[in-house]
Amino acid sequence: MENETITSVVLAVVGCREKATMSDERLLTIREVATHLRCSKAHVCNLILGRVRGAQPLAVITLGRRKLIRHSTLMAWMKANEHTLGGGMLPSSLDVEAVGRE
């Protein structure tokens, strides 16, 4: 019983160290990416396959049928695909007229 407790504590410490060193390289599932992007898993699959017009394909690591996305890759992809409808810079909040103001 005592050995099991020591083993679980050691595993917890080792796991914390791995998480701390690999936080940027954490691998995400399609479901986790969909949750982060607030879209469906099918839409993420379409992004991966390059079927979404106006968006670059999302790079993945393939393990058989399983697809994994690095957290850093997702962040870089989001930055590369960020744009406005007008093609310019986003206006500052002071330049935007609020709805309902008189």
N, C-alpha and C positions, 0 to 999 in steps of 0.2 A: 504494500500500500504506500509506504513512504517512498520507495523507488519510483512509483508511478507519478507521484507529486513532483519529485525532482525532475523527472523526464519532461513532464508537461511544462514546468517553469523554464527549463533549458530550451525547449522547442519554441516557447513564446518569445524568449529573448532573441533567439536566432531569427525568428520570423520578423520581429520588429526591425532588426538590423537590415535584413534583406529589403523590407519595404522602404526604409529610409534611403538606402542607396539606389534603389531601382524605381523610385516614385515616378520619374519622368519616362521611364521605359516600360511602364506597366502596360500589359496587353489587355485590350478591351474586346469583348465579344460584340457581335452585331447588335444584340439586344441592348448592351450598354451604350454603344454608339447611338443607337436610335433614341434612347432615353436622353442622352446628352444633347442631341440635335432636335429633340422633340418632334420626331417623325416616326413612321412605321419601319419595321424591320425590312419590309419589301422595298421601301424607298432607299434604305441604306444599301441593299443589294443592287438596286438600279444605279446608285452612285458608284459602287465598286465596279460594275460592268460598263460604266461610261454611258449610260442610257439617259442621263438627265442633261438636257440642253442648257448650256450656259455654266455648267459646273465641270471642273476637271475630275477625272476618275480618282477615286480614293484608293491609295495603295494599301495592300493587305499582305499578311503572312498566311500562306495556305498550308494547312496540315490535313491532307486528305480532303474531306468535304468541309472541314471546319475552317473558318476565316477569322483571323485575329488582326486587330489594328493597334499599332503602338499609340499610346497617348500623345507622344510628341508629334507623330505623323498626323494625327487628327487635328491638333492645334495648328500645325503648319498649313494643313489643307484648308481649315476654316479661315485663316488669315489670307491665304491665296485666293479664296473664292468670295471674299467680302467685297462688295461693291454696292453702289447706290443705283437706283433706276435711272437717274439723270446722267450717270457716268462721272460726276464730279465728287467733290469732298462733301462730307456730311455737314450741314449748317450747324452753327453753334445754337444753343438753346435760346440765346437772346435774339437771334434772327428769325426764329419761328414764331408765327402768330398763333396764339392759343385760340381754340374754338370757344365761342361764347363770350369772348371779351368785347366790351363796347368802348 
